[in-house]
Amino acid sequence: MTDHEETQTEMPAAAPGGSAGRRLTLAVTFLTGVPLKVEGEVRPGDLWGSMGWYPLVGLGMGLVAWGVYAGLLAFLPGLVAAALVVILLALLTRGLHLDGLMDTADGLLSGAPRERALEIMKDHNVGAMGVAAAILLLVLKVAALGALSRADAGAPLVAGWCAARALPALAVYRWPYAREVGTGEAFTRARAPGPLWLAGGLLGAGVIVAGLSGAWAGAAGSWYAGLVVAAAAAGVALGVQAAVAKRLGGLTGDVYGMGIEIAEAAALVAGCAVAGVAA
């Protein structure tokens, strides 16, 4: 997610007619570059409702990434395979969450007062702190994924990516929006608990899928790896977002995106820890 007003994600104006199918289509459209069409006017309730389906999109992305990583390991070294998977995932999301990470880093690490920090976060120009944050996080992702075997990569990629996309619904529900207007503000106008429960249920399903697929692949600690990875991803990302909310008086679309990136990195590091302990 990002808060540049001039670069707001367009919700195309035909998809499955049902509410669930429509909101799932919105989730896929917003989180990826898949060119699906959404029929009719998109209302704030649709945007908030679509967030309940985000973990399912993350689950699909994680399964694809795991399959690609396993295939690449057949003929490439681990670090090279990991770098290609991280690049693939960045392209699949159009760099949307990385943009949020960079904007947030520029604003918060500037040392500026709240209002000025929010202005910096909206600036199209990326500063040194934003570039540094993106590089460091991508290096961490590649290093952590490259250290995992074909089997052990399943839990962080499946449960971790699912958990990372369950967090925006919780963040939107838990904290106010820090600006009067912005891309993320539309998601906060109709906050009923239903999508939050849906996101939680899908996250639970993602953890189970990660455990079952890990056991099938012979992963170390497969029965608890998904749960540990999801907890680590959520704990680290929500902790950072709580600190940001205290600093800014709320969150923004950029901070939601940053949370997804941090959760993914935390999931991969936790996956390394689980593999090391269970080995």
DRENLUM-428007 format. One line per 10 residues: number of its first residue (from 1); their letters; for each residue x, y, z of N, C-alpha, C. Coordinates in pm, whole numbers. Example, Ala and Ser with C-alpha at 12.3 -4.5 7.8 and 13.67 -1.06 7.14 Angstrom:
<pts>
1) AS) 1319:-569:780:1230:-450:780:1320:-330:780 | 1285:-225:708:1367:-106:714:1290:3:787
</pts>
This chain:
<pts>
1) MTDHEETQTE) 84:-119:0:0:0:0:87:124:0 | 35:229:-59:109:353:-63:12:469:-59 | 60:584:-18:-28:698:1:-3:811:-97 | 68:788:-206:84:893:-306:-51:914:-374 | -107:1032:-358:-241:1055:-411:-245:1041:-562 | -137:1081:-630:-137:1075:-775:-116:933:-826 | -76:840:-740:-49:705:-785:-136:604:-712 | -255:644:-675:-344:552:-610:-375:437:-703 | -386:315:-645:-417:198:-725:-557:209:-780 | -573:196:-910:-703:205:-972:-775:73:-956
11) MPAAAPGGSA) -901:79:-920:-983:-39:-913:-1062:-48:-1043 | -1025:-137:-1136:-1086:-140:-1266:-1236:-164:-1257 | -1306:-103:-1355:-1450:-116:-1356:-1491:-222:-1454 | -1520:-741:-1557:-1635:-782:-1483:-1591:-902:-1410 | -1624:-917:-1292:-1576:-1022:-1206:-1694:-1102:-1158 | -1671:-1208:-1083:-1783:-1284:-1030:-1880:-1193:-956 | -2007:-1218:-975:-2107:-1125:-924:-2125:-1125:-774 | -2100:-1240:-706:-2123:-1248:-563:-2032:-1157:-484 | -2076:-1122:-363:-1998:-1031:-280:-1862:-1089:-246 | -1858:-1218:-207:-1731:-1279:-171:-1637:-1284:-290
21) GRRLTLAVTF) -1690:-1325:-406:-1606:-1331:-525:-1557:-1194:-567 | -1642:-1095:-554:-1605:-958:-591:-1495:-905:-499 | -1510:-931:-372:-1410:-881:-277:-1278:-957:-289 | -1285:-1086:-319:-1162:-1160:-344:-1091:-1106:-467 | -1170:-1073:-570:-1112:-1015:-691:-1045:-881:-660 | -1110:-801:-577:-1050:-674:-534:-918:-697:-463 | -915:-799:-377:-792:-829:-303:-679:-868:-397 | -709:-955:-494:-607:-997:-591:-560:-878:-673 | -654:-794:-715:-620:-678:-797:-531:-580:-722 | -563:-558:-594:-488:-458:-518:-349:-508:-480
31) LTGVPLKVEG) -338:-635:-445:-212:-688:-393:-116:-738:-500 | -165:-762:-620:-80:-817:-725:-100:-739:-855 | -24:-778:-954:-38:-717:-1086:-129:-796:-1177 | -205:-892:-1122:-296:-974:-1203:-409:-884:-1253 | -428:-874:-1385:-525:-779:-1442:-668:-829:-1441 | -729:-837:-1324:-869:-876:-1313:-957:-752:-1317 | -1083:-772:-1351:-1178:-662:-1358:-1279:-672:-1245 | -1316:-558:-1191:-1413:-552:-1082:-1536:-478:-1133 | -1650:-544:-1126:-1772:-487:-1182:-1834:-383:-1089 | -1876:-271:-1146:-1949:-171:-1070:-1861:-81:-985
41) EVRPGDLWGS) -1928:4:-908:-1858:101:-824:-1797:32:-702 | -1674:69:-671:-1606:14:-553:-1629:108:-435 | -1696:58:-333:-1730:139:-216:-1634:108:-100 | -1627:198:-1:-1539:172:114:-1565:37:181 | -1693:-3:187:-1724:-133:246:-1664:-248:168 | -1657:-233:35:-1593:-335:-48:-1443:-341:-21 | -1381:-224:-5:-1237:-220:20:-1204:-285:154 | -1280:-248:257:-1256:-309:387:-1287:-459:382 | -1396:-496:315:-1431:-637:304:-1326:-718:230 | -1262:-656:131:-1160:-728:54:-1039:-764:140
51) MGWYPLVGLG) -1015:-686:246:-899:-714:332:-911:-847:404 | -1033:-893:425:-1052:-1024:485:-998:-1137:399 | -990:-1112:268:-942:-1213:174:-792:-1201:147 | -728:-1101:201:-584:-1083:176:-501:-1207:212 | -528:-1274:327:-445:-1390:359:-453:-1501:255 | -568:-1515:189:-580:-1618:85:-491:-1584:-33 | -483:-1455:-67:-391:-1413:-173:-247:-1441:-132 | -214:-1409:-6:-80:-1437:43:-48:-1585:43 | -147:-1668:77:-127:-1813:75:-94:-1861:-65 | -169:-1810:-164:-141:-1847:-303:-3:-1803:-348
61) MGLVAWGVYA) 34:-1681:-312:167:-1631:-348:277:-1715:-284 | 256:-1753:-157:356:-1833:-88:374:-1970:-149 | 263:-2033:-189:271:-2165:-252:344:-2157:-386 | 314:-2052:-463:383:-2033:-591:532:-2012:-568 | 565:-1925:-472:706:-1896:-444:780:-2022:-399 | 716:-2102:-316:778:-2227:-269:804:-2322:-385 | 704:-2335:-473:722:-2422:-589:834:-2376:-679 | 842:-2244:-703:949:-2190:-787:1085:-2211:-721 | 1092:-2185:-591:1219:-2202:-518:1265:-2348:-523 | 1172:-2440:-500:1207:-2582:-504:1257:-2622:-642
71) GLLAFLPGLV) 1193:-2570:-746:1237:-2602:-881:1374:-2545:-913 | 1399:-2421:-871:1528:-2357:-899:1642:-2425:-825 | 1614:-2478:-706:1720:-2544:-629:1771:-2670:-697 | 1697:-2719:-794:1740:-2840:-865:1865:-2814:-949 | 1887:-2687:-987:2003:-2659:-1072:2074:-2529:-1040 | 2035:-2461:-932:2101:-2336:-894:2140:-2339:-746 | 2246:-2265:-708:2279:-2252:-565:2167:-2182:-489 | 2161:-2205:-358:2053:-2152:-278:2038:-2001:-283 | 2149:-1927:-274:2140:-1781:-275:2088:-1727:-408 | 2131:-1789:-517:2085:-1745:-649:1935:-1774:-664
81) AAALVVILLA) 1895:-1893:-624:1753:-1928:-630:1670:-1834:-543 | 1721:-1804:-424:1650:-1713:-334:1637:-1574:-393 | 1744:-1525:-453:1740:-1391:-514:1636:-1386:-625 | 1628:-1490:-707:1531:-1493:-816:1388:-1497:-762 | 1365:-1571:-655:1231:-1577:-596:1192:-1442:-536 | 1285:-1377:-467:1255:-1245:-409:1225:-1143:-520 | 1299:-1150:-629:1272:-1062:-743:1134:-1091:-801 | 1101:-1220:-817:971:-1259:-870:858:-1204:-784 | 871:-1216:-653:767:-1169:-562:753:-1017:-566 | 865:-947:-580:860:-800:-591:788:-759:-719
91) LLTRGLHLDG) 815:-831:-828:748:-801:-954:599:-834:-946 | 566:-944:-878:426:-986:-867:344:-882:-792 | 405:-818:-693:334:-715:-615:355:-574:-670 | 427:-564:-780:458:-434:-843:537:-342:-749 | 607:-401:-653:685:-321:-559:601:-235:-468 | 471:-266:-458:378:-181:-382:418:-168:-235 | 450:-282:-174:483:-279:-31:623:-226:-7 | 714:-252:-100:849:-195:-89:843:-43:-94 | 754:10:-177:737:155:-185:692:210:-50 | 599:138:14:554:180:147:666:176:249
101) LMDTADGLLS) 750:73:241:865:62:332:959:181:314 | 991:213:189:1085:322:162:1029:457:205 | 902:481:175:840:608:215:837:623:366 | 802:513:435:795:518:581:932:542:642 | 1033:474:588:1169:493:639:1216:636:619 | 1188:693:502:1227:832:478:1162:926:578 | 1032:906:604:961:996:693:1001:981:838 | 1004:858:886:1028:835:1029:1173:856:1068 | 1265:821:978:1407:834:1011:1463:972:979 | 1376:1061:934:1421:1198:905:1442:1278:1033
111) GAPRERALEI) 1379:1234:1142:1387:1309:1266:1296:1430:1268 | 1210:1443:1165:1122:1560:1154:999:1543:1244 | 932:1654:1278:807:1646:1353:701:1568:1275 | 592:1533:1342:489:1448:1284:439:1497:1149 | 396:1622:1140:337:1671:1016:439:1669:902 | 562:1707:931:666:1707:829:699:1564:787 | 701:1472:884:728:1331:851:621:1276:757 | 496:1313:780:388:1268:691:403:1328:552 | 448:1452:544:472:1514:413:584:1442:339 | 690:1409:410:803:1338:348:757:1202:296
121) MKDHNVGAMG) 671:1135:370:623:1003:328:540:1010:201 | 478:1126:173:399:1141:51:483:1182:-69 | 606:1223:-46:692:1270:-154:727:1155:-248 | 717:1180:-379:750:1076:-478:898:1043:-477 | 981:1137:-441:1126:1115:-443:1169:1030:-324 | 1245:925:-351:1292:836:-246:1426:887:-194 | 1438:897:-62:1561:947:-1:1657:835:35 | 1769:875:92:1875:779:126:1827:674:226 | 1748:715:326:1703:621:427:1607:518:367 | 1524:561:275:1433:468:209:1506:365:126
131) VAAAILLLVL) 1605:411:50:1686:319:-32:1760:221:57 | 1820:271:164:1894:185:256:1803:80:319 | 1684:122:361:1590:28:423:1551:-83:327 | 1523:-46:202:1483:-146:102:1597:-243:74 | 1718:-191:57:1833:-277:28:1859:-374:143 | 1860:-322:264:1887:-407:380:1781:-515:396 | 1656:-479:377:1550:-578:392:1557:-684:283 | 1584:-644:159:1595:-741:50:1714:-834:70 | 1825:-779:118:1942:-863:147:1908:-966:255 | 1837:-921:359:1797:-1013:466:1706:-1123:412
141) KVAALGALSR) 1611:-1087:328:1521:-1186:270:1597:-1290:188 | 1686:-1243:102:1761:-1335:16:1850:-1426:101 | 1919:-1369:199:2008:-1448:284:1930:-1553:363 | 1817:-1514:420:1738:-1608:501:1678:-1718:415 | 1618:-1681:302:1559:-1782:215:1666:-1874:158 | 1780:-1818:120:1888:-1897:63:1947:-1997:161 | 1928:-1973:291:1979:-2065:393:1885:-2182:418 | 1765:-2177:360:1665:-2281:384:1667:-2387:275 | 1645:-2510:316:1636:-2619:219:1503:-2613:145 | 1490:-2698:45:1367:-2705:-32:1247:-2730:60
151) ADAGAPLVAG) 1260:-2822:153:1150:-2857:242:1126:-2749:348 | 1234:-2700:409:1220:-2604:519:1170:-2467:475 | 1178:-2436:347:1130:-2306:298:979:-2298:294 | 912:-2412:304:767:-2413:291:695:-2332:397 | 730:-2352:524:659:-2283:633:670:-2132:625 | 791:-2075:611:797:-1929:604:732:-1870:480 | 741:-1939:367:681:-1884:245:529:-1898:246 | 478:-2008:297:333:-2030:295:267:-1961:415 | 304:-2002:536:243:-1940:655:286:-1795:671 | 412:-1765:638:462:-1629:653:395:-1530:561
161) WCAARALPAL) 380:-1568:434:317:-1476:339:168:-1461:368 | 106:-1569:417:-34:-1562:458:-50:-1469:578 | 37:-1484:678:30:-1400:798:56:-1254:765 | 151:-1228:676:184:-1090:641:64:-1017:585 | -22:-1091:514:-138:-1026:453:-264:-1035:539 | -253:-1102:653:-361:-1093:751:-347:-968:837 | -225:-914:843:-197:-801:932:-266:-670:892 | -277:-636:762:-342:-508:730:-481:-494:788 | -561:-602:786:-696:-593:842:-691:-560:991 | -600:-624:1063:-587:-596:1206:-536:-455:1231
171) AVYRWPYARE) -440:-411:1150:-385:-277:1168:-490:-169:1139 | -568:-189:1033:-673:-92:999:-778:-88:1109 | -813:-205:1163:-916:-212:1266:-866:-155:1400 | -737:-175:1428:-682:-141:1560:-645:6:1574 | -587:66:1468:-534:202:1480:-606:298:1385 | -619:425:1424:-681:523:1335:-591:556:1217 | -650:620:1117:-572:663:1002:-506:797:1036 | -381:813:1000:-304:929:1045:-327:1053:960 | -391:1036:844:-417:1150:755:-566:1167:734 | -603:1286:686:-743:1308:652:-779:1241:520
181) VGTGEAFTRA) -684:1239:426:-707:1174:296:-584:1091:261 | -604:995:171:-494:909:127:-549:778:76 | -465:700:8:-509:574:-48:-565:482:60 | -495:470:171:-538:379:277:-660:426:352 | -692:555:344:-803:609:423:-936:547:383 | -953:515:253:-1079:456:207:-1107:322:273 | -1001:251:312:-1019:120:375:-1073:132:517 | -1062:249:578:-1096:265:720:-1238:316:742 | -1315:339:636:-1445:404:652:-1557:310:693 | -1539:180:681:-1648:86:710:-1593:-33:787
191) RAPGPLWLAG) -1540:-8:906:-1469:-112:980:-1563:-195:1068 | -1627:-296:1010:-1703:-395:1085:-1611:-514:1113 | -1638:-594:1216:-1544:-701:1252:-1542:-821:1158 | -1641:-835:1070:-1649:-952:983:-1521:-984:907 | -1467:-889:830:-1343:-917:755:-1225:-953:844 | -1224:-900:966:-1116:-934:1059:-1123:-1081:1098 | -1244:-1130:1124:-1261:-1272:1157:-1227:-1360:1037 | -1266:-1316:918:-1234:-1392:797:-1083:-1402:779 | -1014:-1291:797:-868:-1291:784:-805:-1386:885 | -856:-1386:1008:-804:-1476:1110:-827:-1622:1076
201) GLLGAGVIVA) -946:-1652:1023:-976:-1789:984:-888:-1837:870 | -867:-1750:772:-781:-1786:659:-636:-1801:703 | -594:-1719:799:-458:-1734:852:-443:-1870:920 | -543:-1910:999:-539:-2042:1061:-530:-2153:957 | -607:-2138:849:-602:-2237:741:-464:-2239:677 | -404:-2120:662:-271:-2112:603:-166:-2182:687 | -177:-2168:820:-83:-2236:910:-98:-2387:897 | -222:-2435:886:-246:-2579:870:-190:-2628:737 | -214:-2553:630:-160:-2590:499:-8:-2596:504 | 53:-2498:570:200:-2497:581:250:-2620:655
211) GLSGAWAGAA) 180:-2659:763:221:-2776:838:206:-2904:759 | 93:-2919:690:70:-3040:611:168:-3051:495 | 189:-2938:425:282:-2943:311:424:-2963:357 | 459:-2906:474:592:-2926:527:616:-3071:566 | 514:-3134:626:525:-3276:661:540:-3361:536 | 464:-3327:432:473:-3400:305:612:-3388:244 | 673:-3268:260:806:-3245:202:918:-3293:293 | 885:-3336:415:988:-3383:507:1061:-3272:579 | 993:-3159:603:1057:-3045:668:1079:-3072:816 | 1186:-3013:870:1214:-3025:1013:1110:-2946:1093
221) GSWYAGLVVA) 1057:-3008:1199:960:-2938:1284:836:-2895:1211 | 791:-2975:1115:681:-2934:1028:551:-2909:1104 | 529:-2979:1216:401:-2967:1284:386:-2835:1359 | 496:-2770:1392:485:-2642:1462:549:-2526:1387 | 619:-2553:1277:691:-2448:1205:599:-2336:1157 | 485:-2373:1099:394:-2271:1048:344:-2178:1156 | 312:-2234:1273:262:-2153:1384:369:-2058:1435 | 492:-2108:1450:602:-2023:1498:630:-1911:1399 | 633:-1945:1272:662:-1846:1168:554:-1739:1164 | 427:-1780:1168:317:-1683:1165:320:-1592:1287
231) AAAAGVALGV) 348:-1651:1404:355:-1571:1527:470:-1471:1521 | 584:-1514:1470:699:-1423:1459:670:-1310:1362 | 611:-1344:1248:579:-1242:1148:483:-1138:1205 | 377:-1186:1270:277:-1095:1326:334:-1014:1441 | 408:-1080:1529:460:-1010:1647:556:-898:1611 | 650:-926:1522:748:-823:1484:681:-708:1411 | 599:-740:1311:536:-635:1231:441:-549:1313 | 359:-612:1396:265:-535:1478:337:-452:1583 | 449:-503:1634:527:-424:1728:581:-297:1665 | 632:-310:1543:683:-193:1470:569:-97:1440
241) QAAVAKRLGG) 455:-149:1396:343:-62:1362:287:8:1485 | 290:-58:1600:245:7:1723:334:127:1756 | 464:110:1735:557:221:1760:533:335:1662 | 506:300:1536:479:403:1436:349:476:1468 | 247:401:1510:118:463:1544:134:562:1659 | 218:528:1754:244:620:1866:313:746:1817 | 403:730:1722:480:844:1669:394:934:1581 | 307:875:1498:230:953:1401:85:977:1442 | 42:915:1552:-97:929:1591:-189:842:1509 | -136:739:1446:-213:650:1360:-123:591:1253
251) LTGDVYGMGI) -183:521:1159:-107:459:1051:-151:515:916 | -74:484:813:-106:525:676:-91:404:585 | -131:420:459:-114:312:362:30:268:350 | 122:363:357:264:328:350:304:235:465 | 251:263:583:287:182:700:226:43:691 | 106:32:632:50:-101:610:142:-183:519 | 191:-119:411:282:-188:320:413:-225:387 | 467:-134:467:589:-163:542:570:-284:633 | 453:-292:697:425:-404:786:430:-538:713 | 379:-541:591:383:-664:512:527:-704:483
261) EIAEAAALVA) 610:-608:443:750:-638:412:825:-687:536 | 804:-622:648:872:-662:772:826:-800:816 | 696:-827:802:644:-959:840:705:-1069:754 | 720:-1045:625:781:-1145:537:924:-1175:578 | 1001:-1069:604:1140:-1089:646:1148:-1163:779 | 1062:-1125:874:1060:-1192:1004:1024:-1340:989 | 933:-1369:897:893:-1508:874:1009:-1591:823 | 1087:-1536:731:1201:-1610:676:1308:-1633:783 | 1335:-1532:864:1434:-1548:972:1384:-1652:1073 | 1255:-1645:1107:1199:-1744:1200:1206:-1884:1141
271) GCAVAGVAA) 1187:-1895:1009:1199:-2024:944:1339:-2082:957 | 1439:-1995:948:1578:-2040:968:1599:-2089:1111 | 1541:-2017:1207:1555:-2057:1348:1489:-2191:1374 | 1369:-2211:1320:1298:-2338:1337:1377:-2452:1276 | 1428:-2430:1155:1505:-2535:1087:1631:-2569:1167 | 1695:-2466:1226:1816:-2490:1303:1788:-2566:1432 | 1680:-2531:1500:1646:-2597:1626:1601:-2741:1603 | 1524:-2761:1495:1467:-2893:1470:1564:-2988:1402 | 1674:-2936:1351:1769:-3021:1277:1835:-3124:1369
</pts>
